Amino acid sequence: MMSAVYAPDVRRRQFTGFEALAVLTTLLHRIRNSDATWCIPEAADLHWWWRLDQRADERDCTVWFDDGGEPALAVTAVRFHDGLLADILRLPSAPIPREALDVATELVTRHAGADVSWSCPIDDVAFAAALLAIGAQPIDEHLIETWIDAADLPPVPACAAGYTLMTRAETNPDVEHHMVARNGPEVERRLQESPLYRPDLDLYVSAADGSVAGYALFWPDLETGVGLVEPVRVHDAHQRRGLARHLVVAGAHRLADAGSARIKVSYMADNPASRRTYLGAGFRPGATIQTYRNPAR
């Protein structure tokens, strides 16, 4: 786990860059370790977003600390395309104080020219009320979490004929990283800055002509015992060959071998192909997450 970078006598601080990633990782570890079922992003989610994180303004990450100097609450946002993805992170079932709503309102006001999106579990009444109070409204966009225990993983299905499963660890480093096309030329450098990233769990499927047919990235978090699958992609020309399921199950077994007791992958509710892949691999639905949005003004 990354070491904390805050002073224990400070009750509220703002962070940017790698310091923000570190302190939010500590908070998310604390939350997950207090409740294995509480619906939150995993710390690994933030590490995946680090590849694009443009958190240049420390006001986009405000963290409150308890009397022991441990992070207990955060209002945070990262840039994504022309908008922001924001969240209020708190300990399980803890109230959301007025001060946090004020910080969230200020964040929305400061970014009035961009859409600010929030992810709220559909059964988190307190969070939904807080989002409505700062002017966010629910939109027709839902994310479904799915989970599987490592002990329940099915056997790895065979890879389709003509395709080979590879890892970044066994690939010549002079070869362009397989995620560059969608994530930019800096993606590998940014991933390597994360202590949760492992090149041997950065999987891709190579076609017979040497091109990349699909890929998936697996994040083992030894602090919580949760393994995260994010992202999973098979290119259009190679779909309907079982490559996604092969990637997911093969990578999930490697997460289990790396110490993950439970494994998580999420999909958008309007994506039936992803639903078939994950449920067909033995994952079971968990929380449904509703998107709320403060639209650009």
Order of alpha helices (4+ residues) and beta strands (2+ residues): beta-alpha-alpha-beta-beta-beta-alpha-beta-alpha-beta-beta-alpha-alpha-beta-beta-beta-alpha-beta-alpha-beta
